[in-house]
């Protein structure tokens, strides 16, 4: 029911690229304890594609964007947020 709708989510950034500014990353439910370990379940993470760079940090972040429900994603993910921006 939320596919294609604007949503607000909160979680912890898990960068997919090197650098302190990220445009594509995973948002995970719990703080990552290891930078090489993913959360145990695909429903505990969302791929994020931000509208512009978002500074990486260890604190939780809140983002708004359009939710895409994924089917047969090669990475095994269930959802993605696109045109994401920091939430107010």
SULCOR-V967500 format. One record per backbone hydrogen bond with DSSP energy under -1.0 kcal/mol. CO is the residue of the C=O (numbers start at 1). NH is the residue of the N-H. E is the energy in kcal/mol with one decimal. If there is no record, write none. Layout:
co:CO nh:NH e:E
co:CO nh:NH e:E
//
This chain:
co:2 nh:5 e:-2.5
co:5 nh:67 e:-2.6
co:7 nh:65 e:-2.1
co:9 nh:63 e:-3.0
co:11 nh:61 e:-3.1
co:12 nh:28 e:-2.8
co:14 nh:26 e:-2.3
co:20 nh:56 e:-3.2
co:22 nh:54 e:-2.5
co:23 nh:50 e:-3.4
co:25 nh:48 e:-3.4
co:26 nh:14 e:-2.5
co:27 nh:46 e:-2.1
co:28 nh:12 e:-2.6
co:34 nh:37 e:-1.4
co:41 nh:44 e:-1.8
co:42 nh:45 e:-1.3
co:44 nh:29 e:-2.1
co:46 nh:27 e:-2.8
co:47 nh:81 e:-2.8
co:48 nh:25 e:-1.7
co:49 nh:84 e:-1.7
co:54 nh:22 e:-2.7
co:61 nh:11 e:-2.2
co:62 nh:87 e:-2.6
co:63 nh:9 e:-2.8
co:64 nh:85 e:-2.4
co:65 nh:7 e:-3.1
co:66 nh:82 e:-2.5
co:67 nh:4 e:-3.5
co:68 nh:80 e:-2.0
co:73 nh:76 e:-1.7
co:78 nh:70 e:-2.6
co:79 nh:47 e:-1.9
co:80 nh:68 e:-3.2
co:81 nh:49 e:-2.7
co:82 nh:66 e:-2.2
co:84 nh:51 e:-2.7
co:85 nh:64 e:-2.8
//
